[in-house]
Amino acid sequence: MKKKYKQDTYLVRGGLQRSNFKETSEALFLNSGFVYDSAEQAEAIFKGEQTGFQYTRYANPTIEMFEQRLALLDGSEACFATSSGMSAVFGSMMCQLKTGDHVVSASALFGSCRYILKEILPKFGIEVSFIDGKNINEWKKNIKKNTKIFFFESPSNPCLEIIDIKQVCSIAKKNKITTIVDNIFASPILQQPVKFGADVIVYSGTKHIDGQGRAMGGAVCSSKKFKEDILKPFLRHTGPCISPFNAWVLLKSLETIKIRVYAQSESALQIAKELEKQKKVEKVYYPFLKSFPQYTLAKKQQSKGGTMVAFKIKGKQKEAFKFINKLKLFDVSNNLGDTKSLVTHPTTTTHKVLGEEDRLSLGITSNLVRLSVGLEDISDLKEDILQALKS
Ligand SMILES: Cc1ncc(COP(=O)(O)O)c(C=O)c1O
């Protein structure tokens, strides 16, 4: 698509490539390989002298449509789709790191992101400094000669910590450091980190992109140069490719992502406000609540507060479990961004891998509950929460 269209148009038509059959909806090319007219043509395509698909681990028409649509939405020049959000996170780092390098990362991370940085990278001789990402001076202070990457989630999982993307990226640029932003909680609908100077943006397709609990997938968005020179060689040869079927599900889901994420975010705000009024609630975390410490920054970076709400119930794990078990509409599940409302106990699930000391330092206490607000009627959701709190 050459002309500059508005976002809603790209959501439905971005990346669309029709086959000779002129299908209305995007076709699903559920094939692993491609054939060539001759040995000479195969050679020319492998040499890069002719364009053409070679193998689905490298590229595939359905996957390419998904990548192009997501890149248009995210505002990045290019995108590479992956098998999951975690392969996107890992690939975006490993494609550019080597033994002796150093990474600075915010401490407030999803359990598996933290595991990669704390347990896996050091095994390859890569040093990682964990900092309070909210404190801009910490980013500056922790830069070393060998620092290659700044990494953070904003909002973070599960306490929705917000990081000043523009300031962190500006420090990174001055020091020739690549900033990778995990934009999974906000989704490309609510926040476009590339506008604030981010170099690489990672997504889990499983969350808001599919948003209907069906398909695993992920993506790395970046400049064309980063994709072609650094990311693609690593991902093509190590093989965390997405299935064309999953890419097709995610591609079609992008058509409705804005409607879903907007409606879910509206409900999440209402739920956060309702929770703040409750006597049995100790603290509510939601970026668009005036009481949220980073409310002003959140308003600057995000168009809405997001679909996730976290809160501390008065008491301990027992009270948190009791509340979770009493909910009738919210399903107990560790996924998020789904049209079905979900509830999670981070201490015992998504952040179990962190260990108690790390968890407590991030405010992940045993009375913390994480809600992913879905598309059900808001009055039903509020009623469900209130009856569970009451009991
Ligand atoms: C912030 C964050 N990053 C990465 C991931 C990983 O995504 P996936 O489950 O698709 O691998 C998740 C999953 O919950 C997440 O919350």
The ligand as a Gaussian input file, in Angstrom:
#p B3LYP/6-31G(d) Opt

LIG

0 1
 C        5.182000      -8.653000      29.193000
 C        5.226000      -9.969000      28.480000
 N        6.234000     -10.228000      27.627000
 C        6.305000     -11.405000      26.959000
 C        5.339000     -12.390000      27.119000
 C        5.470000     -13.679000      26.371000
 O        4.536000     -13.861000      25.357000
 P        4.164000     -15.351000      24.847000
 O        3.368000     -15.979000      25.931000
 O        3.422000     -15.146000      23.575000
 O        5.445000     -16.075000      24.635000
 C        4.292000     -12.165000      28.011000
 C        3.283000     -13.210000      28.264000
 O        2.499000     -13.137000      29.204000
 C        4.229000     -10.925000      28.714000
 O        3.244000     -10.658000      29.581000

